[in-house]
Amino acid sequence: MGIKDTAVKMAVKKGVKYLKEDVNTNSIKLIDKGLKLTANNELYTKVLNGLKEGLLRPDNPWADFLRHIIEYTDIDVIEKLVPPLTSAFVKSYDLRKESMAKYDCNIPWAILLDPTTACNLKCTGCWAADYSKASQLTYDDITKIITEGKELGTYVYLYTGGEPLMRRKDLIRICEEHPDCLFIAFTNGTLVDDEFADELKRVGNMFLTLSIEGSEETTDARRGQGTYEKVLAAMARLKERGLPFGASLCYTKMNADVIASDEYADFLIDQGVLFAWYFTFVPVGADATNELMATAEQRELMYNQIRKWRFQKGAQKPLFTIDFFNDGEYVGGCVAGGKQYFHISANGDCEPCVFAHYSNVNIKEKHLIDALQSPIFMAYRERQPFSSNMLRPCPVMDQPGALKRMVEVSGAKSTDLSCPEPVEDLFNKIVDVSAKWKETADRMEKQHGFTSVRLRSISIYDDAEAKHVKDYKDFE
């Protein structure tokens, strides 16, 4: 480690200790110092001023939430998180912008990849449950992806599967070798023992997002007897060590009402959950049916509840929520196809989305740029956003005709490892549910207004999203 790196590390350590001593007063002082250092950077100044305004606003629950995170999280973990968070939220922006100009394609903020198809559970409705357990991205494959991604400006890597913790030794090694990257693993939680929890605390730059299906009854019904108790035990281990962690909640026709309840949100918070990903069930895979798909009424319920928890005075929850299918208004519609993220399967196939199993490129044979410039990815880029109503952002669930057309024009092949699924079959499973959601979403758009074409003013994408008009009926 050089003199400069040592000095930076010492400054970070001092700053974190200073913050822990009095988060209310010292957080404002640190922001003021940051404003002086970044006075010539409009983006950083805007972000820091917004953070300062929020912290100073009386009765702001998000300010209380931020203070809670700082007080809750182990001091050593906070220190180790500073470099990857700086890379992800500061350094990434300029590098990605440069890469987009150079390669004329989307460059993602995050890459989702499957270290393995192997899993110790067999969950109902999960496509991986039917896959061979032999497919995996080797350690060299994963390090290649990360190395190429960092060159383009991507510093966030998310793991799914299969069960990614089947490869936990390799994942810890990768955390050690890339301390400037942030890693998040979506896991069933059953493999989180004391030894692994200690390893997470040691490296400090990987979060876990634990899958839970609501109550013990609904979780065990889909994931297997005893899974619920193992997930709660994993949460307890992480909370005990001051490790930030989240929950991943797939809402279906069977559990949506439970997951959307105030009581359940309070239960997650009591377990120590700091962030929660909500997404609706998608019947991907030749053997998957639409029987578990949430109704339009249930998806609307989830929309209303999450916004109540975020914004309604007196009902807000200290829980950072991400509503994968209902938050299009905040990110300009669909984020797939490399716009903000894309997916790499355990077989190496580069797919525009974890729910769109079609590809032209395999990462074991090509560079990341080859995937981002491939026909299916460029088809996404050309057509995003897929709807003028940001409550219908998804080309799989909300505009299945869009996915069907993009697969056809790009010549992308089904990547399903057990039974290739023609895009026509996926379209037929979803189109009726999509039509019912359209009726609901269009009514909601008229009620709320602000959801209509609320494309974020992000200069990194203004050329691709703010200058074209299209006939969205072409995607129906």
HELIX and SHEET records of a PDB file:
HELIX    1   1 ILE A    3  GLU A   21  1                                  19    
HELIX    2   2 VAL A   23  LEU A   37  1                                  15    
HELIX    3   3 GLU A   42  LEU A   56  1                                  15    
HELIX    4   4 PRO A   61  TYR A   72  1                                  12    
HELIX    5   5 ILE A   75  THR A   86  1                                  12    
HELIX    6   6 SER A   87  LYS A   91  3                                   5    
HELIX    7   7 SER A   92  TYR A  103  1                                  12    
HELIX    8   8 TRP A  127  ASP A  130  5                                   4    
HELIX    9   9 TYR A  139  LEU A  152  1                                  14    
HELIX   10  10 PRO A  164  ARG A  167  5                                   4    
HELIX   11  11 ARG A  168  GLU A  177  1                                  10    
HELIX   12  12 ASP A  194  VAL A  203  1                                  10    
HELIX   13  13 GLU A  216  ARG A  223  1                                   8    
HELIX   14  14 THR A  227  GLU A  240  1                                  14    
HELIX   15  15 ALA A  256  ILE A  259  1                                   4    
HELIX   16  16 ASP A  262  GLN A  271  1                                  10    
HELIX   17  17 ALA A  296  PHE A  311  1                                  16    
HELIX   18  18 GLY A  328  VAL A  331  1                                   4    
HELIX   19  19 LEU A  368  LEU A  372  1                                   5    
HELIX   20  20 PRO A  375  ARG A  383  1                                   9    
HELIX   21  21 PRO A  400  SER A  410  1                                  11    
HELIX   22  22 VAL A  423  HIS A  448  1                                  26    
HELIX   23  23 SER A  459  TYR A  461  5                                   3    
HELIX   24  24 ASP A  462  GLU A  465  1                                   4    
HELIX   25  25 TYR A  472  PHE A  475  5                                   4    
SHEET    1   A 9 PHE A 320  ASP A 323  0                                        
SHEET    2   A 9 PHE A 275  THR A 280  1                                        
SHEET    3   A 9 PHE A 245  TYR A 251  1                                        
SHEET    4   A 9 MET A 206  SER A 211  1                                        
SHEET    5   A 9 LEU A 182  THR A 187  1                                        
SHEET    6   A 9 VAL A 156  TYR A 159  1                                        
SHEET    7   A 9 ALA A 110  LEU A 113  1                                        
SHEET    8   A 9 TYR A 341  ILE A 344  1                                        
SHEET    9   A 9 CYS A 350  GLU A 351 -1                                        
SHEET    1   B 2 TYR A 358  SER A 359  0                                        
SHEET    2   B 2 LYS A 413  SER A 414 -1                                        
END                                                                             
